[in-house]
Amino acid sequence: TTAQSIRGHFAAINKHVLDMAKDFPEDKYDYKLKPEMRTFAAVLVHVASGNVYAAKAGRGEKVNWDELDPKNYKTKAEVVALLEKAIADSEGVLKSVPDDSLSKRIEPWMSVIEHSAEHYGLLVAYYRANGLVPPESRPK
């Protein structure tokens, strides 16, 4: 169903990004592909911002995209904890949305899935630029 598809894609992209957050070496969390780009850690905080937005919007709150400040998350452990909390909260809200309602109104879920998937691709580039293989590309 539409609802199952949205929940499945939302959970899958969140799992991929969280796996990367846990796997990427802590000493490379400040790595940038180019000086004007976000660090690996800042990209993760940005993805977490999307999940926070989805949870608030999914609860029916009037919300704008409030960007979380990466300066508030100084270590890998803090970034991973933020991402885990944001994902758990947003997925909890998504699970509470009735299937028939979700089938009629797919936002903000589809936008956040797309956003997270775009940044997942960027995170793959961070891996490759450091000579690393992303978790999803490793032999099973």
Salt bridges, closest charged atoms under 4 A:
ASP19 OD2 - LYS15 NZ 2.59
ASP23 OD2 - ARG138 NH2 2.60
GLU36 OE2 - LYS34 NZ 3.26
GLU61 OE2 - ARG59 NE 3.04
GLU67 OE2 - HIS46 ND1 2.61
GLU84 OE2 - LYS22 NZ 3.27
ASP89 OD1 - ARG59 NH1 3.24
ASP99 OD1 - ARG7 NH1 2.64
GLU136 OE2 - HIS16 ND1 3.42
